[in-house]
Amino acid sequence: MFTGLVEEMGEVLAIENGEKSLKIKIKCKKVLEKSKIGDSIATNGTCLTATELGEDFFTADCMYETVKRTNLKRLNIGDRVNLEKSITLSTPLGGHLVTGDVDCEGTIVSITQEGIAKIYEIEVDRKYMKYVVEKGRVTLDGASLTVMRMTDKTFSVSLIPHTQEMVTLGKKNIGDFINVETDLIGKYVERLLNFSAPEEKKESKITMEFLLENGF
């Protein structure tokens, strides 16, 4: 589990293509502190297991599901990636609960300046928009950001100058791809509302009214 607060941007040192897999080597520093082999490190918001650690790098394997869903398949040597080490129970939760399980890639369709901020509009497959709410949270390349406005198939986030310098989104251009993880709670609510076990012969008692009455 992560918070969506990027600790540093690492640099891709090497990429090894396998059969429906990738092995990547990332230059970094901060996320290596107290890390050990087997620890989870979010890389562009994707939860990866460190399989090798050096003084200034870690190596991780990416299976087919990860390659298919994320922009890690688009990386080149020298590219920058957002990094965050997994949290513990004593870690301050400054962002929101992020699993590191990317839903899909989004595409940047517009970038506009608004005062000191840059507004990035992201287009995603419409089926994921049901998990996006105005003023809710979304994770882009591992960075926890607030949704400022929406359309049927896009949402927009705003970055202050500091954030533009600290995360990969601030370096991206129109047409670039970015990893998107929507909020976890919405997925569980949807599952509760729609689930029906085979042995159940009547409608579920889980309704919107029930969820509201019980604090959801």
C-alpha positions in Angstrom: 0.0 0.0 0.0 1.1 3.5 -0.8 0.0 7.1 -0.2 0.6 8.7 -3.6 3.2 11.1 -2.3 6.1 10.7 -4.7 9.4 10.4 -2.8 11.7 11.0 -5.8 12.1 10.6 -9.5 14.3 7.8 -10.6 16.0 7.2 -13.9 15.7 4.1 -16.1 19.2 2.5 -16.4 18.4 -0.7 -18.3 15.4 -2.5 -19.8 15.4 -6.2 -20.6 12.5 -7.5 -22.7 11.4 -11.1 -22.0 8.5 -13.2 -23.3 5.5 -11.1 -22.3 7.6 -9.5 -19.5 10.1 -6.8 -18.7 13.0 -6.4 -16.3 13.8 -2.8 -15.5 16.7 -1.3 -13.6 16.1 2.1 -11.9 18.6 4.5 -10.6 17.5 6.1 -7.3 18.5 7.0 -3.8 15.8 7.8 -1.3 13.5 4.8 -1.8 16.6 2.5 -1.1 16.9 3.7 2.5 16.2 0.6 4.8 14.9 -1.3 1.7 15.5 -5.0 1.3 15.0 -7.5 -1.5 11.3 -8.4 -1.7 10.1 -4.9 -0.7 7.5 -3.1 -2.8 8.4 0.1 -4.7 5.8 1.9 -6.7 7.2 2.8 -10.1 5.0 5.2 -12.0 2.3 4.1 -9.6 2.9 0.4 -10.4 3.6 -1.8 -7.4 6.8 -3.7 -8.2 8.9 -6.1 -6.1 12.6 -5.2 -5.8 14.5 -8.3 -6.9 18.0 -6.8 -6.7 19.3 -3.8 -4.7 22.5 -1.8 -5.2 23.9 1.3 -3.7 22.1 3.5 -6.2 19.6 1.2 -8.0 17.0 -1.5 -7.8 15.8 -4.1 -10.3 12.3 -5.4 -10.7 10.4 -7.8 -13.0 7.2 -6.9 -14.7 4.8 -9.7 -15.6 2.4 -9.6 -18.6 -0.6 -8.1 -16.7 1.7 -5.2 -15.6 3.1 -4.7 -19.1 -0.3 -4.7 -20.6 -2.0 -2.3 -18.2 0.7 0.3 -17.7 3.1 2.7 -19.4 6.1 0.8 -18.2 6.2 -0.9 -21.6 6.8 2.5 -23.2 9.9 3.3 -21.1 13.2 4.1 -22.7 16.7 4.2 -21.1 17.1 7.7 -19.5 13.4 8.2 -18.8 12.3 9.5 -15.4 9.8 7.6 -13.2 8.0 8.4 -10.0 9.0 6.3 -7.1 7.5 5.7 -3.7 8.3 3.0 -1.1 5.4 1.1 0.4 4.1 2.5 3.7 4.0 1.0 7.2 1.4 1.6 9.9 3.6 4.5 11.2 3.8 6.3 7.9 1.9 9.6 7.8 -1.0 9.3 5.3 -0.5 12.6 3.4 -2.2 11.5 0.1 -4.8 8.8 0.0 -4.7 5.0 0.1 -3.1 3.8 -3.2 -2.7 0.1 -4.0 -0.2 0.4 -6.8 -2.6 -1.7 -9.0 -3.0 0.5 -12.1 -6.4 0.4 -13.8 -5.3 1.6 -17.2 -3.3 4.1 -19.2 -4.7 7.6 -19.8 -3.8 10.0 -22.5 -3.1 13.7 -22.0 -5.4 15.6 -24.3 -4.8 19.2 -23.2 -2.4 21.2 -21.0 -3.4 24.8 -20.1 -1.9 27.5 -17.9 -4.2 28.9 -15.2 -2.4 31.4 -13.1 0.5 29.7 -11.4 -1.0 26.2 -12.1 -1.0 23.9 -15.1 -4.2 22.1 -15.8 -3.8 18.6 -17.3 -6.8 17.0 -19.0 -6.7 13.2 -19.1 -8.8 10.9 -21.3 -9.4 7.3 -20.2 -11.6 4.4 -21.3 -15.1 5.5 -20.4 -15.8 2.5 -18.2 -13.3 3.9 -15.6 -15.0 7.3 -15.4 -17.6 5.9 -13.0 -14.9 5.7 -10.4 -13.8 9.3 -10.8 -15.6 12.0 -8.8 -15.2 15.8 -8.7 -12.9 16.8 -5.8 -12.1 13.1 -5.3 -8.7 11.6 -5.6 -7.0 9.9 -8.5 -3.4 8.5 -8.9 -1.5 9.5 -12.0 1.9 7.8 -12.4 1.8 7.2 -8.7 1.0 10.8 -7.7 -2.1 11.4 -5.6 -4.0 14.3 -7.2 -7.4 16.0 -6.8 -9.9 15.8 -9.6 -11.0 19.4 -10.4 -13.5 18.9 -13.2 -14.8 16.1 -15.4 -16.5 15.3 -18.7 -18.0 12.0 -19.9 -14.6 10.6 -20.8 -12.0 13.0 -19.3 -11.0 14.5 -16.0 -8.6 17.3 -15.1 -6.1 17.9 -12.4 -4.1 21.0 -11.4 -0.4 21.1 -10.6 1.3 24.0 -8.7 4.9 24.8 -9.8 6.4 22.7 -7.0 4.5 19.6 -8.0 5.3 20.2 -11.7 9.0 19.8 -10.7 8.5 16.8 -8.4 6.5 14.4 -10.6 6.6 13.0 -14.1 3.3 14.6 -15.1 4.9 18.0 -15.0 7.3 16.9 -17.7 4.8 15.3 -20.1 3.2 16.6 -23.2 -0.1 16.3 -25.0 -0.4 12.8 -26.4 1.7 11.2 -23.7 0.4 8.2 -21.8 0.1 8.1 -18.0 -0.8 5.4 -15.5 -4.2 5.8 -13.9 -5.4 4.3 -10.6 -8.9 5.3 -9.6 -10.1 5.4 -6.0 -10.4 2.0 -4.3 -13.6 2.7 -2.3 -15.8 3.2 -5.4 -14.8 -0.2 -6.7 -15.9 -2.0 -3.5 -19.2 -0.1 -3.4 -19.9 -1.1 -6.9 -19.1 -4.7 -6.2 -21.3 -4.8 -3.1 -24.2 -3.3 -5.1 -23.9 -5.7 -8.0 -22.8 -8.9 -6.4 -25.2 -11.9 -6.2 -24.1 -15.3 -5.1 -25.4 -18.3 -7.2 -27.5 -19.6 -4.2 -29.2 -16.2 -3.7 -32.7 -16.2 -5.1 -33.8 -12.7 -4.1 -32.4 -9.3 -4.5 -29.4 -8.2 -2.4 -30.3 -6.2 0.7 -27.4 -3.9 -0.1 -28.9 -0.7 -1.5 -27.8 2.9 -1.8 -30.0 3.8 1.1 -28.5 1.0 3.3 -25.0 2.2 2.5 -25.9 5.9 3.3 -27.5 4.8 6.6 -24.4 2.9 7.6 -21.9 5.6 6.9 -20.7 4.9 3.4 
